[in-house]
Amino acid sequence: MSMFRYNLFRGLPRSLPHRLVVPNVQFRRSLGSVSAIDSAIFRTLFGTEEIRKVFDDRAYLNRCVDAEAALARAQSRCNVIPAHIGEVVTSKAAQAELDFDRLRRETEIVGYPILPLVRQLSAMVGEEAGRYVHWGATTQDIMDLASMLQMKEGLEIVERTLRSVIKNLEHLSRKHRDTPMAGRTHLQHALPITFGHKTAVWLSGFQRHLERLEQLKKRALMVQFGGAAGSLASLGSGDDGIRVRKAMAEDLGLANPPITWHVARDGVAEITNFLALVGGSLGKLALDIIIMSSNELSEVSEPFVPHRGASSTMPQKRNPISSEVILAASKILRSNAGLVLDGMVSDFERASGPWHLEWVAVPESFVIAVGALYQADFALSGLVVNPKQMLDNLYSTRGLIVAEAVMMGLAPHVGRQRAHDIVYEACKASIEGNTSLLEALQQRPEVTEKISSHALSELCDAKNYLGSCGLMVDEVLASSR
């Protein structure tokens, strides 16, 4: 085979560089890519070689061959075709050397790769077995089944990387359970929290994603075999087709649906939207890190690697590159989620076009999602946390961040609303007079007559108003265990 592979749905050559250190001719050819995720320059930012190998053209066609072989084995077991044919097809298909160039040319004519594939595969397995290749199946059966096998393998990679991200977040939550910092709403100081509380909030979302993943495997990873219009009429009016479908499901480790799902695309949509949900959580995490990395906050920074995040003109720059890539990836994943939702709106028993959206959205979503998880794993594994700067920022508003604490301390004496108004006026005086909140409160008899000087000082100390942050961190960590 050539060192170049052909993208079946574009008819354009693409290279398979393992890294950027590749022969010049290969690099020049790879520069023909128009997508950042397949680019020889950007590809390592937006994905990993492991996930690409699951979804590249060669892998897809191998899965189509696997689908045809599984169909033949199941039909042999169910006595729909001669008993020995399944093993013959499986054995010879495993050694098949497909003519990819011919396959690409014929796919461009037919519109789908299965008929060209079946022609080659039938010839390769021999005249007798070749008569039974693709017996009673339709193109979409094989393409859907190949995609399901890819998604099944892809979700294993997603799960493994997701668990690593969770492990890093557990470590950060445990280590910084009691590290005080400013909690912010609308980008302004709200109330004190702990950094462990913040990371545990991130962690809780990923814990739920892991739960969602376990649930959707049984529901969405389904075998596909329905024939031309989903009725399995090609195998007769009895239960032969249903028995074959069940045997295929058992063989391939997929769920056996009660009915054909050619135009019921919720399973594919659920998987792709699951990836978008993971991307949403990753995007929130990344945005927090980006803002917290700003010079004005300087509370965290991504792991230091020489020249990573460097500027071509500003030597001092250390941009949060991983978080920036994650943020972009999260947006791409949400966009692709919309594509597969559109793909659910199919006409009658076979879609006249929406199905094609999945060919773009599904592989890209897996590559982007795994790439984003990989970037998050890197960033979190060596995240530089600055507790001193967090504390300085917490006290930077000179007590204003605990105005609620004072209000709640005063409320039992004067009522909540009156307490709110009193503290509001004190905050206003603090800001306008450039004094601390404590100093402003000490000038108000309606406060000092109700609360002792010591108690007021305690209320105005931000470290004393962390609520149940630590206990909630403990609960989240317990959920992981």
Secondary structure, DSSP 4 states (H G I P E B T S, - for coil): --SEEE-TTT--EEE--SSS---HHHHHHHTT--STTT-TTTHHHH--HHHHHHHSHHHHHHHHHHHHHHHHHHHHHTTSS-TTHHHHHHHHHHT----HHHHHHHHHHHSSSHHHHHHHHHHHT-HHHHTTTTTT--HHHHHHHHHHHHHHHHHHHHHHHHHHHHHHHHHHHHHTTT-EEEEEETTEEEEEEEHHHHHHHHHHHHHHHHHHHHHHHHHH-B-----TTSS-GGG-SSSHHHHHHHHHHHHHT-B--SS--TT-THHHHHHHHHHHHHHHHHHHHHHHHHHHTSTTT--EEPPP-TTTT--SS-TT----HHHHHHHHHHHHHHHHHHHHHHHT---TTS-SSTTHHHHHHHHHHHHHHHHHHHHHHHHHHT-EE-HHHHHHHHHTTTTGGGHHHHHHHHHHHH-HHHHHHHHHHHHHHHHHHT--HHHHHHT-HHHHTTS-HHHHHHHT-GGG--TTHHHHHHHHHHHH-
